[in-house]
């Protein structure tokens, strides 16, 4: 018997189906309500794929949080495929180029080994208690499948601060910058990917605003 868990957050009007234990569903649907996590409202269905097998198998959504379209290639970036952006360890998402919400002018200071708190993790808040921003070990599972694979990462890159407001994408179309759960370095929280497949987990947090991809263990 499959067990579905409905996540309700009354203050935010959000709900989602958590993955049933033991398998990855084909899709997961979220009712985004504009508030202190989702910057805008609307129903969104995310496709899900499984990476790995056995006890290390992980479910991944195949588009960034807030995307209206799954990217069709590594180089497929733009308004529909980039999704919303987050500052490290802050639950509030933002829409690039709109910035209708007040953008914090300061970044949270991080230390090596820090992680996103569950209360601040947009994956946990929007998709369910077992979903989270991927950790280093989970990103490493994808190393043999760059530059695209079934997870469908794209070169959205990240927005960085330009004065008091983030208005510029960093190397969009050439790199992919994603939030990472355990920073590993005090200099930044971002997973930095090149289309050639090179990865680096040490990148300055001055960029400030990162797209988010969500994952969970199949056995959770």
C-alpha positions in Angstrom: 0.0 0.0 0.0 1.4 3.3 -1.0 1.5 6.0 1.6 1.0 9.6 0.5 1.6 12.4 3.0 -0.1 15.7 2.4 1.9 18.7 3.7 -0.2 21.5 4.9 1.2 24.9 6.0 -1.7 26.9 7.1 0.1 30.2 7.3 1.4 29.9 3.8 -1.4 28.0 2.1 1.0 25.5 0.6 0.6 21.8 0.1 2.3 19.0 -1.7 2.5 15.3 -1.9 5.6 13.8 -0.4 7.2 10.9 -2.2 5.9 7.6 -1.1 8.5 5.5 0.7 10.4 3.2 -1.7 9.9 4.8 -5.0 9.9 8.1 -6.9 6.5 9.3 -8.3 6.4 10.5 -11.9 5.3 14.0 -10.8 4.7 16.1 -7.7 2.2 19.0 -7.6 2.5 22.1 -5.5 0.0 24.8 -4.9 2.3 27.9 -4.6 0.8 30.7 -2.7 2.6 34.1 -2.8 4.1 34.7 0.6 7.3 34.2 2.6 8.5 31.2 0.5 6.9 31.4 -3.0 7.3 34.8 -4.5 4.2 34.3 -6.7 1.2 32.0 -6.6 -0.1 29.3 -8.9 -0.3 25.5 -9.2 3.0 23.9 -10.5 3.6 20.2 -11.4 7.3 19.1 -11.3 8.5 15.9 -13.0 10.5 13.5 -10.9 13.3 11.1 -11.8 15.4 8.6 -9.8 19.2 8.8 -9.7 21.1 5.8 -8.4 19.9 2.5 -7.0 19.6 0.8 -3.6 19.9 2.7 -0.4 21.6 5.6 -2.1 18.9 6.2 -4.7 17.6 9.7 -4.8 14.5 11.4 -6.3 15.1 14.7 -8.1 12.7 17.2 -9.6 13.6 17.9 -13.2 13.2 21.7 -13.2 14.2 24.4 -10.8 11.7 25.6 -8.2 9.3 28.1 -9.7 9.9 26.9 -13.3 7.0 26.8 -15.6 8.9 24.6 -18.2 11.4 21.8 -17.8 14.6 22.7 -19.7 15.1 20.8 -23.0 18.9 21.1 -23.0 21.8 22.2 -20.9 21.8 25.5 -22.8 18.0 26.1 -22.5 17.8 29.0 -20.1 15.4 31.9 -19.8 12.4 33.2 -17.8 10.5 29.9 -18.1 13.3 27.5 -17.2 15.4 29.4 -14.7 12.9 29.5 -11.9 13.0 31.5 -8.7 16.1 32.5 -6.8 17.1 32.2 -3.1 19.7 33.7 -0.8 21.6 31.2 1.3 19.6 29.9 4.3 16.7 32.2 3.6 13.2 30.8 2.8 12.0 33.7 0.7 12.2 33.2 -3.0 12.5 36.0 -5.6 11.7 36.5 -9.3 14.6 37.7 -11.3 14.1 41.0 -13.1 10.8 41.7 -11.2 12.0 41.9 -7.6 8.6 42.9 -6.4 9.6 41.8 -3.0 12.1 43.7 -0.8 15.5 42.2 -1.4 17.8 41.9 1.7 20.8 44.1 1.2 23.0 41.8 3.4 24.0 38.2 3.0 24.0 35.6 5.8 27.5 34.8 6.9 28.3 31.1 6.5 31.1 28.9 7.9 32.5 25.7 6.5 30.1 22.8 7.1 27.0 25.0 7.5 23.7 23.7 6.2 20.4 25.2 5.3 18.0 24.9 8.2 14.9 22.8 7.5 12.7 25.8 8.4 14.5 27.9 5.8 14.9 25.2 3.1 12.4 26.0 0.2 12.4 22.4 -0.9 11.2 21.2 2.6 8.7 24.1 2.8 7.2 23.6 -0.6 7.5 19.9 -1.5 7.4 18.1 1.8 9.4 17.2 4.9 11.7 14.7 3.2 12.6 17.0 0.3 15.7 19.2 0.6 18.3 21.2 -1.2 20.8 18.5 -2.4 24.0 17.9 -0.4 27.4 17.4 -1.9 27.1 13.6 -1.9 23.8 13.8 -3.8 25.2 16.2 -6.4 28.2 13.9 -6.8 25.9 11.1 -7.9 25.3 13.1 -11.1 28.9 13.5 -12.1 28.9 10.8 -14.6 25.8 12.2 -16.4 26.9 15.8 -17.2 26.2 17.9 -19.0 22.5 17.2 -19.1 21.0 13.9 -18.0 17.6 13.0 -16.8 17.8 15.6 -14.0 17.9 18.3 -16.7 20.1 20.9 -15.2 20.5 24.0 -17.2 22.8 27.0 -17.4 20.7 29.5 -15.5 23.7 30.4 -13.4 23.0 32.8 -10.5 22.2 36.5 -10.0 24.7 38.6 -8.2 24.5 41.9 -6.3 24.9 45.0 -8.4 24.7 47.8 -5.9 21.7 47.4 -3.6 19.8 45.0 -5.9 20.8 41.9 -7.8 20.3 42.8 -11.5 22.9 40.7 -13.4 23.2 37.0 -14.2 26.7 35.6 -13.8 27.9 33.8 -17.0 24.4 32.7 -18.0 24.4 30.2 -20.8 27.9 28.9 -19.9 27.5 27.8 -16.2 25.0 26.4 -13.8 25.0 27.7 -10.3 22.8 25.9 -7.7 22.3 26.2 -4.0 24.0 23.3 -2.1 22.9 22.0 1.2 26.3 21.6 3.0 28.5 24.4 2.0 31.9 22.8 2.7 33.6 26.1 2.4 33.1 29.4 4.3 33.3 31.3 1.0 30.0 30.2 -0.5 27.0 27.9 -0.7 26.9 27.3 -4.5 27.5 24.3 -6.6 29.3 25.6 -9.7 28.9 23.5 -12.9 30.4 24.0 -16.3 29.0 22.5 -19.5 32.2 20.5 -19.8 31.2 18.7 -16.6 33.7 20.3 -14.2 32.4 20.8 -10.7 33.5 23.1 -7.9 31.9 23.5 -4.5 33.9 26.6 -3.6 32.4 29.7 -4.9 32.0 33.1 -3.3 28.6 33.8 -1.7 28.7 37.4 -2.9 26.5 36.3 -5.9 23.7 36.0 -3.4 20.8 34.6 -5.3 20.7 31.0 -6.6 18.2 28.7 -8.4 17.2 25.7 -6.3 16.8 22.1 -7.4 15.2 19.6 -4.9 16.0 16.0 -4.0 15.1 13.3 -1.5 16.2 9.8 -0.6 14.0 7.2 -2.2 13.9 5.4 1.2 12.7 8.5 3.1 
